[in-house]
Each structure stands twice: as C-alpha cells, then as structure tokens.
C-alpha cells in the first residue's frame, strides 16, 4: 500500500469517527433538553364551518327502551300454607328440563347460566347426574342469590328463599311432583 492511500484511508476514518461523535452528542443533548421542557401541543385544527342547506325539522321517532319489570321475592306465607306457582317458577321448571350439553364443566359439576324475564338463574348438575339438579336464582340483579332450588329424583322440588336477600335461606317451600302449589315447610 502506498503512503498516499494510507493517508487517504486514515483521513476518511478519522472524519467518519468525528462525524459519528458529533451526531451522537447532538442527539443526546436534544433528548435531554426536550425532556426538561414542558410539551407544547400544537393548536387543534378547527375547520371552517360548512354551510348546510336547510333541512326540514322532522322529529325522529325514538324507540321506547324496553324495561324489565322489577321482580321482587315471593311474599312469604305461613308454615303449612300454600302458594301458587308463578310464571317465573314455571319458566325455571321448564329451563331445568334443558339438556346438560348447554352447560360447561366446573370442577365436579356442570354449570349453566340462564337469564330469564326478570331473573338470572345458575343451573348445576352434580357429577353422575343426568339432569340439572340444583339452581340458584337472582331476582333483583344484585349479584346475591335470592333462592336456591333442589330438584329431587322423584320429581319434587325443594325451594329455599332468602327473604332479606342476605344469603340466609330461612324460608323453605316444597313442590311435590305433578302439583301446582308450593307448600311452606318452615
């Protein structure tokens, strides 16, 4: 290699290193000064108003918002007295007959959440059962169960009610297979 070529390569390399150092210093200083200054947002662009042609003022038809009637827990009846099945009770009994394939495995049971007219019901089928054998019912959508039902193999139903909505099920009703009235047990 000739001396002239060596000097040319040395000068190019030195110039390149100096340029790289200058760019690094510039970027470092720029970042440091930008982080200390409060950011200034550019003013928002507000386009000029567009002239609109006169549109006749036609009132819009609003669809009524469907509201679900508030369903309150059943009024307790004295022990030994009877209470007729409500439409909600009939709907829950009908939902109990749905196939287990609607549910999802949850531990040692199968669980299925169903929302009816004015209530939410969580059905469970214990392991080995071929039908939904338990249900918890929330009547007022407060995420507390108001009633617990047990479906027996003989077709009877035991219904426990929490009158105060506090998870204390101190009122109990029974419905024998084929009957249409609850009988209060306690």
Rosetta constraint file for C-alpha pairs under 8 A:
AtomPair CA 1 CA 5 HARMONIC 6.58 0.50
AtomPair CA 1 CA 6 HARMONIC 6.83 0.50
AtomPair CA 2 CA 6 HARMONIC 6.36 0.50
AtomPair CA 3 CA 7 HARMONIC 6.21 0.50
AtomPair CA 4 CA 8 HARMONIC 6.29 0.50
AtomPair CA 5 CA 9 HARMONIC 6.29 0.50
AtomPair CA 6 CA 10 HARMONIC 6.17 0.50
AtomPair CA 7 CA 11 HARMONIC 6.11 0.50
AtomPair CA 8 CA 12 HARMONIC 6.22 0.50
AtomPair CA 9 CA 13 HARMONIC 6.11 0.50
AtomPair CA 10 CA 14 HARMONIC 6.09 0.50
AtomPair CA 11 CA 15 HARMONIC 6.01 0.50
AtomPair CA 12 CA 16 HARMONIC 6.09 0.50
AtomPair CA 13 CA 17 HARMONIC 6.22 0.50
AtomPair CA 14 CA 18 HARMONIC 6.17 0.50
AtomPair CA 15 CA 19 HARMONIC 6.11 0.50
AtomPair CA 16 CA 20 HARMONIC 6.15 0.50
AtomPair CA 17 CA 21 HARMONIC 6.17 0.50
AtomPair CA 18 CA 22 HARMONIC 6.19 0.50
AtomPair CA 19 CA 23 HARMONIC 6.22 0.50
AtomPair CA 20 CA 24 HARMONIC 6.18 0.50
AtomPair CA 21 CA 25 HARMONIC 6.13 0.50
AtomPair CA 22 CA 26 HARMONIC 6.11 0.50
AtomPair CA 23 CA 27 HARMONIC 6.19 0.50
AtomPair CA 24 CA 28 HARMONIC 6.06 0.50
AtomPair CA 25 CA 29 HARMONIC 6.09 0.50
AtomPair CA 26 CA 30 HARMONIC 6.02 0.50
AtomPair CA 27 CA 31 HARMONIC 6.12 0.50
AtomPair CA 28 CA 32 HARMONIC 6.26 0.50
AtomPair CA 29 CA 33 HARMONIC 6.18 0.50
AtomPair CA 30 CA 34 HARMONIC 6.14 0.50
AtomPair CA 31 CA 35 HARMONIC 6.29 0.50
AtomPair CA 32 CA 36 HARMONIC 6.68 0.50
AtomPair CA 33 CA 37 HARMONIC 6.49 0.50
AtomPair CA 34 CA 38 HARMONIC 7.89 0.50
AtomPair CA 68 CA 117 HARMONIC 7.23 0.50
AtomPair CA 68 CA 118 HARMONIC 5.97 0.50
AtomPair CA 69 CA 118 HARMONIC 6.37 0.50
AtomPair CA 70 CA 118 HARMONIC 6.51 0.50
AtomPair CA 70 CA 140 HARMONIC 6.82 0.50
AtomPair CA 71 CA 118 HARMONIC 5.85 0.50
AtomPair CA 71 CA 119 HARMONIC 7.46 0.50
AtomPair CA 71 CA 139 HARMONIC 5.99 0.50
AtomPair CA 71 CA 140 HARMONIC 6.51 0.50
AtomPair CA 72 CA 139 HARMONIC 6.51 0.50
AtomPair CA 72 CA 140 HARMONIC 6.93 0.50
AtomPair CA 73 CA 139 HARMONIC 6.71 0.50
AtomPair CA 73 CA 146 HARMONIC 7.28 0.50
AtomPair CA 73 CA 163 HARMONIC 6.98 0.50
AtomPair CA 76 CA 163 HARMONIC 7.75 0.50
AtomPair CA 76 CA 171 HARMONIC 7.68 0.50
AtomPair CA 77 CA 81 HARMONIC 6.14 0.50
AtomPair CA 77 CA 82 HARMONIC 7.21 0.50
AtomPair CA 77 CA 83 HARMONIC 7.25 0.50
AtomPair CA 77 CA 184 HARMONIC 6.86 0.50
AtomPair CA 78 CA 184 HARMONIC 6.83 0.50
AtomPair CA 79 CA 183 HARMONIC 7.79 0.50
AtomPair CA 79 CA 184 HARMONIC 4.95 0.50
AtomPair CA 79 CA 185 HARMONIC 5.62 0.50
AtomPair CA 79 CA 186 HARMONIC 5.58 0.50
AtomPair CA 80 CA 183 HARMONIC 5.97 0.50
AtomPair CA 80 CA 184 HARMONIC 5.14 0.50
AtomPair CA 80 CA 185 HARMONIC 6.10 0.50
AtomPair CA 81 CA 183 HARMONIC 5.84 0.50
AtomPair CA 81 CA 184 HARMONIC 5.78 0.50
AtomPair CA 82 CA 181 HARMONIC 5.91 0.50
AtomPair CA 82 CA 182 HARMONIC 5.31 0.50
AtomPair CA 82 CA 183 HARMONIC 4.53 0.50
AtomPair CA 82 CA 184 HARMONIC 6.32 0.50
AtomPair CA 83 CA 181 HARMONIC 5.34 0.50
AtomPair CA 83 CA 182 HARMONIC 5.03 0.50
AtomPair CA 83 CA 183 HARMONIC 6.62 0.50
AtomPair CA 84 CA 180 HARMONIC 6.23 0.50
AtomPair CA 84 CA 181 HARMONIC 4.39 0.50
AtomPair CA 84 CA 182 HARMONIC 6.13 0.50
AtomPair CA 85 CA 89 HARMONIC 5.76 0.50
AtomPair CA 85 CA 90 HARMONIC 6.62 0.50
AtomPair CA 85 CA 180 HARMONIC 5.83 0.50
AtomPair CA 85 CA 181 HARMONIC 5.64 0.50
AtomPair CA 85 CA 182 HARMONIC 6.75 0.50
AtomPair CA 86 CA 90 HARMONIC 6.33 0.50
AtomPair CA 87 CA 91 HARMONIC 6.15 0.50
AtomPair CA 88 CA 92 HARMONIC 6.25 0.50
AtomPair CA 88 CA 117 HARMONIC 7.62 0.50
AtomPair CA 89 CA 93 HARMONIC 6.24 0.50
AtomPair CA 90 CA 94 HARMONIC 6.18 0.50
AtomPair CA 91 CA 95 HARMONIC 6.14 0.50
AtomPair CA 91 CA 116 HARMONIC 7.82 0.50
AtomPair CA 92 CA 96 HARMONIC 6.21 0.50
AtomPair CA 92 CA 121 HARMONIC 7.85 0.50
AtomPair CA 93 CA 97 HARMONIC 7.00 0.50
AtomPair CA 94 CA 98 HARMONIC 7.40 0.50
AtomPair CA 96 CA 123 HARMONIC 7.48 0.50
AtomPair CA 96 CA 131 HARMONIC 7.56 0.50
AtomPair CA 96 CA 132 HARMONIC 5.73 0.50
AtomPair CA 96 CA 133 HARMONIC 7.81 0.50
AtomPair CA 97 CA 131 HARMONIC 7.19 0.50
AtomPair CA 97 CA 132 HARMONIC 7.31 0.50
AtomPair CA 98 CA 102 HARMONIC 7.56 0.50
AtomPair CA 98 CA 132 HARMONIC 7.96 0.50
AtomPair CA 99 CA 131 HARMONIC 7.09 0.50
AtomPair CA 100 CA 110 HARMONIC 7.49 0.50
AtomPair CA 100 CA 125 HARMONIC 7.58 0.50
AtomPair CA 100 CA 130 HARMONIC 7.29 0.50
AtomPair CA 100 CA 131 HARMONIC 6.38 0.50
AtomPair CA 100 CA 132 HARMONIC 6.91 0.50
AtomPair CA 102 CA 112 HARMONIC 6.53 0.50
AtomPair CA 103 CA 110 HARMONIC 5.83 0.50
AtomPair CA 103 CA 111 HARMONIC 5.05 0.50
AtomPair CA 103 CA 112 HARMONIC 4.26 0.50
AtomPair CA 103 CA 113 HARMONIC 7.73 0.50
AtomPair CA 104 CA 110 HARMONIC 5.40 0.50
AtomPair CA 104 CA 111 HARMONIC 5.36 0.50
AtomPair CA 104 CA 112 HARMONIC 6.40 0.50
AtomPair CA 105 CA 109 HARMONIC 6.08 0.50
AtomPair CA 105 CA 110 HARMONIC 4.36 0.50
AtomPair CA 105 CA 111 HARMONIC 6.22 0.50
AtomPair CA 106 CA 110 HARMONIC 5.42 0.50
AtomPair CA 106 CA 111 HARMONIC 6.14 0.50
AtomPair CA 108 CA 126 HARMONIC 6.63 0.50
AtomPair CA 108 CA 127 HARMONIC 5.63 0.50
AtomPair CA 109 CA 124 HARMONIC 6.55 0.50
AtomPair CA 109 CA 125 HARMONIC 5.50 0.50
AtomPair CA 109 CA 126 HARMONIC 4.41 0.50
AtomPair CA 109 CA 127 HARMONIC 5.06 0.50
AtomPair CA 110 CA 124 HARMONIC 5.52 0.50
AtomPair CA 110 CA 125 HARMONIC 5.11 0.50
AtomPair CA 110 CA 126 HARMONIC 6.56 0.50
AtomPair CA 110 CA 127 HARMONIC 7.46 0.50
AtomPair CA 111 CA 122 HARMONIC 6.95 0.50
AtomPair CA 111 CA 123 HARMONIC 5.73 0.50
AtomPair CA 111 CA 124 HARMONIC 4.61 0.50
AtomPair CA 111 CA 125 HARMONIC 6.65 0.50
AtomPair CA 112 CA 122 HARMONIC 5.71 0.50
AtomPair CA 112 CA 123 HARMONIC 5.09 0.50
AtomPair CA 112 CA 124 HARMONIC 6.47 0.50
AtomPair CA 113 CA 120 HARMONIC 7.38 0.50
AtomPair CA 113 CA 121 HARMONIC 5.85 0.50
AtomPair CA 113 CA 122 HARMONIC 4.40 0.50
AtomPair CA 113 CA 123 HARMONIC 6.21 0.50
AtomPair CA 114 CA 120 HARMONIC 6.00 0.50
AtomPair CA 114 CA 121 HARMONIC 5.25 0.50
AtomPair CA 114 CA 122 HARMONIC 6.24 0.50
AtomPair CA 114 CA 123 HARMONIC 7.66 0.50
AtomPair CA 115 CA 119 HARMONIC 6.10 0.50
AtomPair CA 115 CA 120 HARMONIC 4.44 0.50
AtomPair CA 115 CA 121 HARMONIC 6.15 0.50
AtomPair CA 116 CA 120 HARMONIC 5.98 0.50
AtomPair CA 116 CA 121 HARMONIC 7.52 0.50
AtomPair CA 118 CA 139 HARMONIC 6.51 0.50
AtomPair CA 118 CA 140 HARMONIC 7.57 0.50
AtomPair CA 119 CA 137 HARMONIC 6.84 0.50
AtomPair CA 119 CA 138 HARMONIC 5.70 0.50
AtomPair CA 119 CA 139 HARMONIC 4.56 0.50
AtomPair CA 119 CA 140 HARMONIC 6.82 0.50
AtomPair CA 119 CA 141 HARMONIC 7.15 0.50
AtomPair CA 120 CA 137 HARMONIC 5.77 0.50
AtomPair CA 120 CA 138 HARMONIC 5.15 0.50
AtomPair CA 120 CA 139 HARMONIC 6.56 0.50
AtomPair CA 120 CA 141 HARMONIC 7.23 0.50
AtomPair CA 121 CA 135 HARMONIC 6.43 0.50
AtomPair CA 121 CA 136 HARMONIC 5.59 0.50
AtomPair CA 121 CA 137 HARMONIC 4.48 0.50
AtomPair CA 121 CA 138 HARMONIC 6.36 0.50
AtomPair CA 122 CA 135 HARMONIC 5.39 0.50
AtomPair CA 122 CA 136 HARMONIC 5.22 0.50
AtomPair CA 122 CA 137 HARMONIC 6.58 0.50
AtomPair CA 123 CA 132 HARMONIC 6.18 0.50
AtomPair CA 123 CA 133 HARMONIC 7.58 0.50
AtomPair CA 123 CA 134 HARMONIC 5.82 0.50
AtomPair CA 123 CA 135 HARMONIC 4.32 0.50
AtomPair CA 123 CA 136 HARMONIC 6.67 0.50
AtomPair CA 124 CA 132 HARMONIC 5.49 0.50
AtomPair CA 124 CA 133 HARMONIC 6.22 0.50
AtomPair CA 124 CA 134 HARMONIC 5.13 0.50
AtomPair CA 124 CA 135 HARMONIC 6.04 0.50
AtomPair CA 125 CA 129 HARMONIC 5.92 0.50
AtomPair CA 125 CA 130 HARMONIC 7.37 0.50
AtomPair CA 125 CA 131 HARMONIC 6.14 0.50
AtomPair CA 125 CA 132 HARMONIC 4.45 0.50
AtomPair CA 125 CA 133 HARMONIC 5.27 0.50
AtomPair CA 125 CA 134 HARMONIC 6.50 0.50
AtomPair CA 126 CA 132 HARMONIC 7.80 0.50
AtomPair CA 126 CA 133 HARMONIC 7.04 0.50
AtomPair CA 129 CA 133 HARMONIC 7.42 0.50
AtomPair CA 132 CA 151 HARMONIC 7.55 0.50
AtomPair CA 133 CA 150 HARMONIC 5.86 0.50
AtomPair CA 133 CA 151 HARMONIC 4.75 0.50
AtomPair CA 133 CA 152 HARMONIC 6.86 0.50
AtomPair CA 134 CA 148 HARMONIC 7.38 0.50
AtomPair CA 134 CA 149 HARMONIC 5.67 0.50
AtomPair CA 134 CA 150 HARMONIC 4.68 0.50
AtomPair CA 134 CA 151 HARMONIC 6.02 0.50
AtomPair CA 135 CA 148 HARMONIC 5.80 0.50
AtomPair CA 135 CA 149 HARMONIC 5.16 0.50
AtomPair CA 135 CA 150 HARMONIC 6.70 0.50
AtomPair CA 136 CA 145 HARMONIC 6.05 0.50
AtomPair CA 136 CA 146 HARMONIC 7.50 0.50
AtomPair CA 136 CA 147 HARMONIC 5.73 0.50
AtomPair CA 136 CA 148 HARMONIC 4.49 0.50
AtomPair CA 136 CA 149 HARMONIC 6.33 0.50
AtomPair CA 137 CA 145 HARMONIC 5.47 0.50
AtomPair CA 137 CA 146 HARMONIC 5.77 0.50
AtomPair CA 137 CA 147 HARMONIC 5.05 0.50
AtomPair CA 137 CA 148 HARMONIC 6.32 0.50
AtomPair CA 138 CA 142 HARMONIC 7.35 0.50
AtomPair CA 138 CA 143 HARMONIC 6.84 0.50
AtomPair CA 138 CA 144 HARMONIC 6.22 0.50
AtomPair CA 138 CA 145 HARMONIC 4.61 0.50
AtomPair CA 138 CA 146 HARMONIC 5.16 0.50
AtomPair CA 138 CA 147 HARMONIC 6.92 0.50
AtomPair CA 139 CA 145 HARMONIC 7.66 0.50
AtomPair CA 139 CA 146 HARMONIC 6.32 0.50
AtomPair CA 144 CA 165 HARMONIC 6.93 0.50
AtomPair CA 144 CA 166 HARMONIC 7.46 0.50
AtomPair CA 144 CA 167 HARMONIC 7.08 0.50
AtomPair CA 145 CA 165 HARMONIC 7.33 0.50
AtomPair CA 145 CA 167 HARMONIC 6.66 0.50
AtomPair CA 146 CA 161 HARMONIC 6.08 0.50
AtomPair CA 146 CA 162 HARMONIC 5.30 0.50
AtomPair CA 146 CA 163 HARMONIC 7.41 0.50
AtomPair CA 146 CA 165 HARMONIC 5.61 0.50
AtomPair CA 146 CA 166 HARMONIC 7.97 0.50
AtomPair CA 146 CA 167 HARMONIC 7.02 0.50
AtomPair CA 147 CA 159 HARMONIC 6.85 0.50
AtomPair CA 147 CA 160 HARMONIC 5.58 0.50
AtomPair CA 147 CA 161 HARMONIC 4.53 0.50
AtomPair CA 147 CA 162 HARMONIC 6.14 0.50
AtomPair CA 147 CA 169 HARMONIC 7.47 0.50
AtomPair CA 148 CA 159 HARMONIC 5.79 0.50
AtomPair CA 148 CA 160 HARMONIC 5.14 0.50
AtomPair CA 148 CA 161 HARMONIC 6.62 0.50
AtomPair CA 149 CA 157 HARMONIC 6.75 0.50
AtomPair CA 149 CA 158 HARMONIC 5.58 0.50
AtomPair CA 149 CA 159 HARMONIC 4.39 0.50
AtomPair CA 149 CA 160 HARMONIC 6.25 0.50
AtomPair CA 150 CA 157 HARMONIC 5.65 0.50
AtomPair CA 150 CA 158 HARMONIC 5.07 0.50
AtomPair CA 150 CA 159 HARMONIC 6.49 0.50
AtomPair CA 151 CA 155 HARMONIC 6.76 0.50
AtomPair CA 151 CA 156 HARMONIC 6.28 0.50
AtomPair CA 151 CA 157 HARMONIC 4.73 0.50
AtomPair CA 151 CA 158 HARMONIC 6.65 0.50
AtomPair CA 152 CA 156 HARMONIC 5.37 0.50
AtomPair CA 152 CA 157 HARMONIC 5.96 0.50
AtomPair CA 152 CA 158 HARMONIC 7.76 0.50
AtomPair CA 154 CA 177 HARMONIC 7.10 0.50
AtomPair CA 155 CA 176 HARMONIC 6.88 0.50
AtomPair CA 155 CA 177 HARMONIC 4.69 0.50
AtomPair CA 155 CA 178 HARMONIC 7.86 0.50
AtomPair CA 156 CA 174 HARMONIC 7.20 0.50
AtomPair CA 156 CA 175 HARMONIC 5.53 0.50
AtomPair CA 156 CA 176 HARMONIC 4.36 0.50
AtomPair CA 156 CA 177 HARMONIC 4.69 0.50
AtomPair CA 157 CA 174 HARMONIC 5.70 0.50
AtomPair CA 157 CA 175 HARMONIC 5.06 0.50
AtomPair CA 157 CA 176 HARMONIC 6.51 0.50
AtomPair CA 157 CA 177 HARMONIC 7.64 0.50
AtomPair CA 158 CA 172 HARMONIC 7.18 0.50
AtomPair CA 158 CA 173 HARMONIC 5.96 0.50
AtomPair CA 158 CA 174 HARMONIC 4.72 0.50
AtomPair CA 158 CA 175 HARMONIC 6.59 0.50
AtomPair CA 159 CA 172 HARMONIC 5.68 0.50
AtomPair CA 159 CA 173 HARMONIC 5.05 0.50
AtomPair CA 159 CA 174 HARMONIC 6.15 0.50
AtomPair CA 160 CA 169 HARMONIC 5.54 0.50
AtomPair CA 160 CA 170 HARMONIC 7.06 0.50
AtomPair CA 160 CA 171 HARMONIC 5.73 0.50
AtomPair CA 160 CA 172 HARMONIC 4.45 0.50
AtomPair CA 160 CA 173 HARMONIC 6.39 0.50
AtomPair CA 161 CA 168 HARMONIC 7.96 0.50
AtomPair CA 161 CA 169 HARMONIC 4.98 0.50
AtomPair CA 161 CA 170 HARMONIC 6.56 0.50
AtomPair CA 161 CA 171 HARMONIC 5.14 0.50
AtomPair CA 161 CA 172 HARMONIC 6.16 0.50
AtomPair CA 162 CA 166 HARMONIC 6.47 0.50
AtomPair CA 162 CA 167 HARMONIC 5.85 0.50
AtomPair CA 162 CA 168 HARMONIC 5.30 0.50
AtomPair CA 162 CA 169 HARMONIC 4.26 0.50
AtomPair CA 162 CA 170 HARMONIC 6.26 0.50
AtomPair CA 162 CA 171 HARMONIC 6.68 0.50
AtomPair CA 163 CA 169 HARMONIC 7.45 0.50
AtomPair CA 163 CA 170 HARMONIC 7.77 0.50
AtomPair CA 163 CA 171 HARMONIC 7.35 0.50
AtomPair CA 164 CA 168 HARMONIC 7.67 0.50
AtomPair CA 170 CA 186 HARMONIC 7.40 0.50
AtomPair CA 171 CA 184 HARMONIC 7.71 0.50
AtomPair CA 171 CA 185 HARMONIC 7.72 0.50
AtomPair CA 171 CA 186 HARMONIC 5.53 0.50
AtomPair CA 172 CA 184 HARMONIC 5.93 0.50
AtomPair CA 172 CA 185 HARMONIC 5.49 0.50
AtomPair CA 172 CA 186 HARMONIC 5.26 0.50
AtomPair CA 173 CA 182 HARMONIC 5.81 0.50
AtomPair CA 173 CA 183 HARMONIC 5.31 0.50
AtomPair CA 173 CA 184 HARMONIC 4.29 0.50
AtomPair CA 173 CA 185 HARMONIC 5.42 0.50
AtomPair CA 173 CA 186 HARMONIC 7.30 0.50
AtomPair CA 174 CA 182 HARMONIC 5.51 0.50
AtomPair CA 174 CA 183 HARMONIC 5.23 0.50
AtomPair CA 174 CA 184 HARMONIC 6.45 0.50
AtomPair CA 174 CA 185 HARMONIC 6.81 0.50
AtomPair CA 175 CA 179 HARMONIC 6.53 0.50
AtomPair CA 175 CA 180 HARMONIC 7.40 0.50
AtomPair CA 175 CA 181 HARMONIC 6.45 0.50
AtomPair CA 175 CA 182 HARMONIC 4.96 0.50
AtomPair CA 175 CA 183 HARMONIC 6.43 0.50
